[in-house]
Amino acid sequence: MSSQTPRDFTPDSGGPTDVAPLGRSGPKPPHEQTAGEGPQYDWEAIANEPAFAELQAAKRRFIVPGTIFFLAYYMALPILVGFFPAIMKATVIGKINWAYLFALSQFIMTWALSAIYVRTAHRWDEMNAALLAKYIRP
């Protein structure tokens, strides 16, 4: 029997695109730090801060209506097809009927809602960063 270890075929490039480059000499980036390695915050004080309550309220004001709108729009197609099949079978352009048109509109609605969410979430990130900056522990 041979005492050789099997060869590891994983490439060792150490390039800048590696998730965890070998031989890193600098500090870990924030997304790789554990709770004890990153900045420490006074979470109890943050929870009692009015700005935190405003951040939560801002999120609720978008997420709850956005979710209700998305689900209603998504479920409208099977409901319309089930209860109003004659209308949904009616052609609009060539062989395209209302059901196909509505189904395609769901893609556009999803992309638009996602774009609005990204823009809104950026404001939440700014609110969050301002709040955390006030409560960082040395």
Phi, psi and omega in degrees: 000139181272146180261017179287144174273146180297148182284135177270118182271007178291127181291138177250080183270323182066020181286169183292344180268356178297143179294315178226084183303142179290143176072030179298135182253339182272181179289159178293143173291157185305325183287350178256356183280144173276174184301323181282342183269334183275187178295149180257135182238153175272087188295327180294318178294322179296318180297332180268359183282134177300328179295329177291318177297322178294321177298315178297318180294320179297319178295315179298320181298333178265312190293317183294306178295324179297319179292317179298315179299313181301311182296319179296316180294319180295318182280347180297323182299305180295328178292314179296318179295323181288318186264336181230059185296327181294319179293316183290337177277345182297133182282147180252304180225118179058238180263006180275123179257178183297326181296315178296318180298317179294319179298318177293326179295336178294327175295314180297317179298318180295316178297317180295315179296323177295318179296319178295320178298316181299316180295319180291319180296331176298320177294322177296321178299320178295317177298318180296315180296319179296320179294312181295327180297331180284338189241015180289136177268140177290000000 
